[in-house]
Every structure is written in C-alpha cells, then in structure tokens.
Amino acid sequence: VQLVESGGGLVQTGGSLRLSCAVSGTIFSIMVMGWYRQAPGRQRELVARIISGATNYADSVKGRFTISRDNAKNTVYLQMNSLKPEDTAVYYCNVQQATVTGVGEYWGQGTQVTVSS
C-alpha cells in the first residue's frame, strides 16, 4: 500500500491549504483515514481522522480544519482554514485497513506546512 501526499506549502497566517492523500496498491477494507502532524522537537500528534464515516479532531484545529474522504478515489483530504503559525509542522497521512492477517497501518512520506506570521 502506498500513500502519496500533496498540497503542503508556505502560507501566511489566516490563509488556507488543502492536503490530499491518495492511497494505492492492495486495498482490502480501509477502516481509518487520518492526518497527523509533527513539529520540530515535538511528538507526532493526531490532527483529524475518519472512522467508519465519523470524524474527530484535535481540539486545537476544531472549527478550522475539515477532513473528508472520497471512497471512489481512495483519497483523504484535509482542508485547513484560518491557519496559525502553531500549525507549522510536517503533516502525515495515516491509513489503517483490515487484511487477511490483521490490521495493516500505513504512513505517507509527509508534507511540510509552514505558516508565517
């Protein structure tokens, strides 16, 4: 399974970006699609995820970020609005799917998001 992310970049405070993550390869049943981020010197943290159609968000992004999924394209998106400098991080796509041997978890390569003040 391969995850290819796109959409990161440099944006000013208050701006918007849309991240995309396309999943390809041997796909059985994707249970969870989500986004994590890691800022320098900090642990990787959950930003948002979709589990069986239900969404949940980190408190720090609620009301500003929206996660969505296109099942036909096996793609997950993260619309980020009202960006703040503290949103600066490498954003990683995460997918979990059921396989014949259990649950497989996969990560994208990461895409840099930088918000300037």
Secondary structure as GFF3:
##gff-version 3
##sequence-region A 1 117
A	DSSP	beta_strand	2	6	.	.	.	ID=ss1
A	DSSP	beta_strand	9	12	.	.	.	ID=ss2
A	DSSP	beta_strand	17	24	.	.	.	ID=ss3
A	DSSP	beta_strand	29	38	.	.	.	ID=ss4
A	DSSP	beta_strand	45	51	.	.	.	ID=ss5
A	DSSP	beta_strand	54	57	.	.	.	ID=ss6
A	DSSP	three_ten_helix	59	61	.	.	.	ID=ss7
A	DSSP	beta_strand	65	70	.	.	.	ID=ss8
A	DSSP	beta_strand	75	80	.	.	.	ID=ss9
A	DSSP	three_ten_helix	85	87	.	.	.	ID=ss10
A	DSSP	beta_strand	89	99	.	.	.	ID=ss11
A	DSSP	beta_strand	102	107	.	.	.	ID=ss12
A	DSSP	beta_strand	111	116	.	.	.	ID=ss13
###
